[in-house]
Amino acid sequence: MKIFISSTYIDLIDLRKITFDYFNEFASSIQTMEVWGASNENPLERCLKKVRESDLYIGIIGHRYGYVAPQYNKSITELEYLEAKRHNIDRLILIMDDNYQIASKFVDKGESASKLDEFRTNLMNEHFVSLFSDKQIFSKGLNNSFRNYLIDKNIDVDKLNFKTIWDEISEAFDSNKNYPDFKLDWKKPSTSMENLNEIESVLEGLEDFHKYISESYENMNSDLISVLKEFSETEDELNERIFYKENPFLYRDWEMVTFFPNRTNTLRMHLMVLKLKALEQQALTEPWSSKLVTEISSIKEQLKTLVRDTAYID
């Protein structure tokens, strides 16, 4: 989900940071000038473009109207809101009330104050806004507004907190007392390409093992023939005298029991990690849905079970 944060800047830096940190906990792509970097685009056009690309508009309104774009005679903040409205983008509005303790230099007077009052009145007429008188109430209002917005869409936001998701998987892995032969470091962030390289490495190991086991069975056959000749016994006679599990020439399938489960489980984990990362990227760039939440939760639980319960067979 792409979320656009709209407000005046210098007077609301602290509230913008609270908002950025809040949404950064979830699988969201935050559209805000703090992360855009330099560009040769016109500032207003770039802001409006980012609004149009977003799935949700968050408007934070203080006591400053903000910079007025001369050709529109409206502030960039109000133009951002109007652009979101024009394109039917969902909007959540938080408005600072008169009890908020803020420096007088950040409170407009005169014509700017009149324009701000008109803007605020229009917002309160069109939306059920969240009023706040301090940072704590602002944070609570932001959280409640966002959660209620998602409840209406049948989305459980907690299931889109990927920091919590990866922490749960790490805890499940750490709880596995069998110390399985998994080459995954849950504490270290990894890219999709790194996971693909790990899968390639495991596949190369499987290929080498196939070569080894083929040679092993060929050697076993030669050894068996030599022993049969030495004792003048047939294969059937040897099998009658020596129990299967005590026969060093026949009991070579231990590799299949010990090696393959570990490598195939490692492959399965890397693939599931890739699936989860792909879903995380999808959540960052596309609108959220209950189907997406269900898919993420399903992969997470499968991966937790795998890293918690799989034993290393030695």
Secondary structure, DSSP 8 states (H G I E B T S, - for coil): -EEEEE--STTSHHHHHHHHHHHHTSS-EEE-GGGT---SS-HHHHHHHHHHT-SEEEEEE-S----EETTTTEEHHHHHHHHHHHTT-EEEEEEE-TTS---GGGS--HHHHHHHHHHHHHHHHHS--EEESSHHHHHHHHHHHHHHHHHTTT--GGGG-HHHHHHHHHHHHHT-TT-------TTS---HHHHHHHHHHHHHHHHHHHHHHHHHHHHHHHHHHHHHHHHT--HHHHHHHS-GGG-TTT--THHHHHHHHHHHHHHHHHHHHHHHHHHHHHHHHS---HHHHHHHHHHHHHHHHHHHH-----
